[in-house]
Amino acid sequence: MSSHDEIYNTHISDYLHCLRYLATFQQEIGLPFMRKEGDVLLLIKQEPGQPVKYYMNKSGMSSRWFNEILKQLLASKLVVQETCPYDSRRKLLS
């Protein structure tokens, strides 16, 4: 692993720590202020390796909006999509 990868992983780890904190704070005060992108990213990073449909169902969003947000997260490289080794039709996120 290169030093760039280590820095990137540390950055992502810090980012996810902040998202968890904000999600907890949001839940405690009962006022939603996080963007849906943050909610989806946190959902994926807390339970990595699940199929796309799992996260879409858990998010409670319509497939159109979920896929739009997922496209943005994939483009920014905050989320990685892989093909399931047992079923090539399934896409796993991490």
C-alpha distance (Angstrom), angle and dihedral (degrees) to the residues before:
residue distance angle dihedral
M1 . . .
S2 3.80 . .
S3 3.79 124.3 .
H4 3.82 87.9 -110.4
D5 3.81 89.7 59.0
E6 3.81 91.1 48.8
I7 3.81 91.5 50.8
Y8 3.81 90.6 46.7
N9 3.83 92.2 49.5
T10 3.81 91.1 48.5
H11 3.80 90.1 49.2
I12 3.82 91.8 50.7
S13 3.80 90.9 46.5
D14 3.81 91.4 52.8
Y15 3.80 90.3 45.8
L16 3.81 91.9 52.2
H17 3.79 91.2 47.4
C18 3.81 88.6 56.0
L19 3.81 91.7 47.3
R20 3.81 91.1 51.9
Y21 3.79 90.3 49.9
L22 3.81 92.4 49.1
A23 3.81 92.1 46.9
T24 3.81 90.6 51.3
F25 3.80 92.0 46.8
Q26 3.80 90.9 47.4
Q27 3.80 90.2 51.7
E28 3.82 92.9 47.8
I29 3.80 95.4 51.7
G30 3.80 94.6 38.2
L31 3.79 94.3 -132.1
P32 3.82 118.5 118.0
F33 3.80 110.9 -139.0
M34 3.82 104.1 145.4
R35 3.77 117.6 101.0
K36 3.79 117.7 -115.7
E37 3.82 89.5 -112.2
G38 3.80 89.1 63.7
D39 3.79 92.0 47.1
V40 3.81 92.4 51.8
L41 3.81 93.6 44.0
L42 3.79 91.5 50.8
L43 3.79 91.2 47.0
I44 3.81 91.6 52.9
K45 3.80 95.7 43.8
Q46 3.81 93.9 47.3
E47 3.81 92.2 54.2
P48 3.83 106.8 23.3
G49 3.79 124.0 -177.2
Q50 3.79 99.6 42.1
P51 3.82 125.8 126.6
V52 3.81 120.6 -94.0
K53 3.81 92.2 -110.6
Y54 3.82 90.9 56.7
Y55 3.81 91.6 58.9
M56 3.79 93.1 41.8
N57 3.82 91.3 53.8
K58 3.80 92.6 44.5
S59 3.81 92.3 49.4
G60 3.80 92.9 55.9
M61 3.82 91.0 -138.8
S62 3.75 128.2 131.8
S63 3.79 114.1 -97.8
R64 3.80 90.8 -113.8
W65 3.82 95.0 57.4
F66 3.78 94.2 38.3
N67 3.81 91.4 53.1
E68 3.82 91.1 47.6
I69 3.79 90.9 52.9
L70 3.80 91.9 43.5
K71 3.80 90.0 52.5
Q72 3.81 89.8 54.4
L73 3.81 92.8 47.6
L74 3.80 91.6 49.2
A75 3.82 92.1 47.7
S76 3.80 91.1 51.5
K77 3.83 89.1 48.3
L78 3.79 92.8 -125.5
V79 3.81 88.8 121.7
V80 3.80 128.5 40.0
Q81 3.80 123.3 -150.5
E82 3.81 120.1 -153.5
T83 3.78 134.2 176.5
C84 3.80 115.3 -108.3
P85 3.84 110.1 -108.8
Y86 3.82 90.9 -138.8
D87 3.81 100.4 42.7
S88 3.80 119.6 25.9
R89 3.81 91.3 -159.5
R90 3.81 92.2 64.5
K91 3.78 120.8 83.0
L92 3.79 117.8 -154.5
L93 3.79 123.1 -155.0
S94 3.77 130.4 -149.3
